[in-house]
Amino acid sequence: MKTKLFFLLLLVNILFSTFLAGSLDINGQRRSIMSVEDDWYFIALGDTRNYVENSTNPIRAAIMNSIVENSPNLEFILHSGDIVYRGGEQDDWDRYYEEIENVTINNVSIYYAVGNHEIYTYDLPDGSFGPSEMNFSTYLKNVNLPGNERYYSFDVNNQIHFIIINTDEYWEGGDTGPFNITPEQQAWIENDLESNSIDFVVALFHRPCYSIRRASKIIAAQEIRQVLEPLFVEYDVDLVFSGHDHYYYRTIRNEIVYIVTGGGGAPLGVNGDTSEWQEDDIYFSNYHYCNITVKQSNENLIVKVDTLVFNETEHTTTLSDSVEVINNLNANSETHTTTSVATQGFSLIIIVTALGSYLNNRRYKKT
């Protein structure tokens, strides 16, 4: 009897979740779903750095193992920066690669954005660092990326254009700026976005455009978005991943979905200043990573971001936020339009592991 009940609940969950999250859009209109064979997947995470100099980080190792073990069709990982604690010291890189060996031996590619810790060098007695390695020499020895490897772009399946920006490429000032992007990188960003012919665009960089961490972080975010957001709006960027703040934060501004994913293993932070918080923002301070599914359905490209909270004790994951970014690819349209939908419904994992629990998220639409 218990076995029959279990499979009945499992079947109901699958049908109900498919109906809510896949069959209806935010306006209740039915949309067709492409076959599973046509979907592809990638991961986004950030801030995997170790806690202090010469230390291991078992949490980042466990998260990376979880990704490899639970994502058999994974195409690649997007990393939003702060890979190691001292990017100018080879010892930290050696330790990092030892701890993500499972990723390496399974030939999973990682596309990195440069974080502020990638330029830090040896520790000083007062807790600061020695002179920053502004030529990124140690970082460049340890990565294999397109372009100049500090900022670059690439396309996947002629469906998504990825642009990776360096928010520590000779930006001036400390945590509060001023952040004046170099003319060379700004010209490259503008040229890259202008020459791009793919409708769906994902941007990746370390320091976020929106923060709820503390006042100084908010000032820094304001400085960065003054430079970057006008370009994102002009060239129809759809989805932005950042790190730097060690939590998960999702917000929608100017028809762009911004996700801060800084829970890859660094010490967690909390929201200390919500002065720029807006209704329907999502936040939590847990270790996590984003599991992204890309599917094409008729004239729509659907990019679904499922954020999984990682339990560092049990090494399990729980679905904690889910949002779809739907891009209308109708060739007859003069401009493409994007809708973001936060799905809600019963989670299969929660049904199986804790019968009766459910995940309740809110709905969003970009107008």
N, C-alpha and C positions, 0 to 999 in steps of 0.2 A: 504493500500500500504506500509506504514511504517513497519507494522508488518511482512509482507512478506519479505521485504528487510532485516529486522533484522535477521529473521530465515535463509534466504539465506546466509548472511554473516557468521552467526554462523556455518552453515553446511560446507561452504567453508573453514573456519578456522580449523575446526576439521579434515577434510580430508587432508588439506594441511599440518598441523602440524604433523599429523600421518605419512604422506608420508615422510617428511623431517627428523623428529626426530626418527622415528621408523622403517621405511622400508628399508632405505639404510644405509650402513656403510660408513666410510670415503672414501673408494675407490669406492663407487658407487655400491657395490655388495648388492643384496637384501638379507635380513635376515628375518627369520620368527619371529613372536612375540607371546609370550606365552599369554594365556588368563589372563584377569584381576584377576580372582579368585586365581591365583597362585602367584600374586605379594604380597609383604609385605613392610612395611614402617617404617622408624624411622626418628628422628629429631636430628640434631647436632647444638649446639650453645655454647656460652661461655661468661664469664665476665658479670654475672648478678649482681655483687655486688652493694650495695648502694653507694652513692657518698661519704659520710663522716659518722662518728660514729653517731649512734642513729638516722638515717634518713630513711625515706621510699623511695621506688623507684617505682613510678607508671608506669614507662616504662617497667620494667621487668614484673610487674604484668600484664600489657596489652599484652605484647608479649606472656607470658605463656597462657593467656586466648585465644589469637588468635590461638595458636598451638592446644589447646584442641578443640576449636570450629570448626576449619577448617581441622582437621585431625582425622576423625572418626575411621579410621582403624589403628591408630598409635600403634606400638608395644612398643616403649620405646623412651627415650631421652638420647642422649650422651651429657654430659656437660663437656667442656674443662677447667673448673676451674675458680677460683676467684668467688666463689658462693656468698660470703658475704664480707663485708669490713674488719671485724675483726673476723677471724675464731676462735680465742681463747676466744671470748666473747659470751656467750649464748644469750644475748639480740639480737644480729644481726641475729642469727639463728631463734629465735622466730619470728622476723619480717619477715624474708625470707619466712618461712613456712606459715605465715598468708597471704602473698601476692601471693603465688602460691597454695592457697587452692583448686582452680579449678582443678589443676593437681592431687592433693592428693585424692580428693573425687571421681575422675574418674579413680583411680587406675592406673595411668600412672607411670611406673617405670622410674627412672632417674639413669643412671650410671655416676658417677662423677670421674673426674680426680682432683687431688689435685693441687690447685693454690698457688702462693706465699701468697695471702691474707688469706688463710686458716690457716696459722701459726702465723698471726699477733695478737697482744693482745691490751691492752689499749693504748690510745694516750698519747703522751708526748707533752709538750708545744712547742717544736721546730718542731712539725709536724711529728716526727718519732713515732715509736711504742716501747712499753716495750719489755722485753725479749721474743723472739719468742717461740711459743709452739711447740718445735720440736718433742714431742711425739704424737702430733695430737690428744690429749685427747678429746678436745671439738668437733673437727671434727668427731671423731669416735663415739661420743655419738649421733650425729645427722644424721648419714647415715646408711644404711643397704645394704651392698655390698658383693660380693663374696670374697673369699680368705682372706687376711689380711686387706682388705678394703683400704689400701693405694696404692697398685698396685695389679692387678688381671687380669684374662682373662675369657672369656666365649664364647660359640659357639651358633649360631642360625641356626636352620633348617639344620644343617650339610652343610651349604652353606658359612657362613662367620665366621671366627675366629676373635674376638675382643680382643686386648691386650691394657690394660690401664696402663700407665707408670707414675711414680711419679717424676717429675722434681724438686721437692723440698724435696726429701728424703735425707736430710743431704748433699745437694750440698754445696760446700764451696764458700765463696765470696758473693759479692753483685750482682748488675745488670750485671757486666762484668765478673763474674766468679773468679777464674777458676771453671769449673763445672766437678768435678770428681765423677762419679756415685759410690755409695757404692758397694763393691764387692758382697754383698748379693743380691742386686737388679739386678746387671748386670748378675750374674749367673742365677737368676730366669728368666730374659728376654731370655737369650740364651737357657736355658732348655725349656722354654715355646714354643719358636718359632721352636726349633729343633724337639720337640715331637709333634707339631701340624701336623695333617694330612689333614687339609682343605686348598684348594688351594687359596681361596680369604682371604686376611688378612687386617684388618683395625686397625690402631694404634691411640690411643687417649692420649694426654698429654697436659700440660699447656703451657710451654715455647716453642716457635716454633723453628724449624730448619732453617727457612728462614724468614728474617724480612726486612722491608723497613721503619721502624719507625724512628730510629735515629742511630748514630754511635755506642752508647753503646749497644743498642739492637742488632745490627748486630754482634758485638763482642760476645755477649751472645749466639746468634743463632749459630755462628760458633763453639763455644765451645761445645754446645749441639749436633750439628750434627756430630762433630768429634767422639763422643761416640756412638750415636744412628744410624746414617745413614749407616755405614758399616754393622750393624746387619740387617737393613731393606733391604739392597741390597742382602746380603747373603741369607736371608730367604724369599725373594720375597714378601715383604710387598707391597700392591697395593695402599692403600689410607691412608692418615694421616690427622687427625684433631687436631688442636692446638688452643690456644687462646692467652692471655697475651697482644697482640697488639690489640687495640680497633678499629678494622676495618675489612674489608673482603679482603683477599689476596689469590689468587690461583696461584700456579706455578707448573711446572712439572720438576723434576730433577731426573736424574738417573732412569728413567722409573717409578717414583713414583709420584702420584698426592698429593701435599701438599696443604691443605686448612687451613688458619687462619680465624677462625670465632670468633671474639671478640666483637660482636655487640649486646649482650643480655641485655644491660641496663646501663652498666658503661659509664662514660664520653667518648665520641668518640675521637679518635686520628687521625692524618693525616700522610701521608708518608713524612717523613722529610729527608730521605737519600735513594736514589734509586741506590746506587753504585752496588748493587747485582741484580738489576732488569734485566730481560731478555725479549726478544721479546715474545709476546703472553701472558705474565703475565696479570692477571686481578685484579684490585683493586678498591674499593670504600669505603668511610667512611660514613656509614649509619647503623642505627639499622637494624638487620637482623637475620634470622635463615636459616638453610639448611634443606630442605625437601628431604629425600632420598627414592627412590623406588628401590626395589630389585626384579629382575625377571630372570628366567632361560629360555633360548631359545636354543633348541638343545644342542650343546656342550658348549655354552657360558653362563656365569653368567654376567648379566648386572646390574651394580649399577649406578643409575642416580641421580646426586646431583643437585637439583633445589634450588637456593638461592633466598629467598624472602626478599626484602627490606620492612621494617615495617615503615609505616607512623605514627609517635607518636601522631599526631593531629587527624587524621581521623580514626586511628586504622585499616587501610587497608594494603594489601600487594601487591607488584608488583614483578613479576619474573625478576631478574636482571642478573643472570648468570646460565648457565646450562652445565653440563659436564657428560658424560657417561664414566665409567671405565668398560671395557669389558674384562673379563678374559676367555681365552680359556681353557675349562675343559676337553679337549679330553684326554681320558685315555691312548691313544696310544702315546701321546707326552712325551718325556723324561723330558721336562721342560714346565711349563705353560707360556703362553705369554699374555701380557696385552696391550690393545689399549685404549687410552682415546680420546673421541670425544666431542668437544664443539658443541652443536647443535645450529642451527640458524633457525629462522622462525617466524611466527606470533604467538603471545601469545593469548590464549583464553581470559584471564582476560582483557588484554588490548583491544581486539576487542570489548568486551562487555561494558567496562567502558569508553573507549576513542577510538571510531571507527577511524581507520586510523593509529593509533600508532603501532609500531612494535619494537620487541626486536632483536637487531643484535649482535650476538656473533661470535667469530672466532673459527676456527677448529684447533684441535690438534691431533697429532698422535705420540705415543711413538715408537721410532725405536730401 
